[in-house]
Amino acid sequence: MCSALSPAMKALLLFLLVCVAVLAARADTPKEPEPLVKKMQELAQKASAMAKSAISIVRESEVAQQTRQWLANNTELAKQRLDWVKEKLVELWKQARAA
């Protein structure tokens, strides 16, 4: 899945990991400044939300691509089935007129 991510998304995920590492390192200190911790937590949450959004866009794009490919592959089969149905209807029409 990482190969499908753009360089910007990889940088964003790296930033998120750095934020988490800083928060973890700061958690060990006895008296940590609350504003800094809160700011880092906010940044980590924003980065996480952006990463989730981008990953869902990539997934949607992959699904859309797979759907378009499936439709392209099966369009010819659908045309063949429609032609067959048309032939059968013409035959039925001719038989009904003859009767």
Residue, then its C-alpha position, 0 to 999 in steps of 0.5 A: m500500500c505504501s507504493a501507492l502513496s505519493p511523496a507528499m503523503k509519505a512526507l506527511l506520514l513521516f511527520l506524523l511519526v516524528c510528532v508521535a516520537v516527540l510526544a513519547a520522548r516528552a512523556d518521560t520528562p517529569k515536568e513537561p510544559e503543557p502548552l507544548v504537549k497540547k500543541m504537539q498532540e493537535l499537530a499529530q491529530k491534524a496530520s493523522a486526519m490528513a493522512k487518513s483523508a489522503i489514503s481514503i482518496v487513494r483507495e477510492s481512486e483505486v476502486a474507481q480505476q478497477t470499476r472502469q477496467w471491469l466495465a471496459n472488459n465486460t462491455e463487449l460481452a454485454k454488446q454480444r448478449l444484447d445482439w443475441v437478445k435482439e436476434k431472438l426477438v426478431e425470430l419471435w416476431k417473425q414466428a408470431r407474424a407467420a402464425 
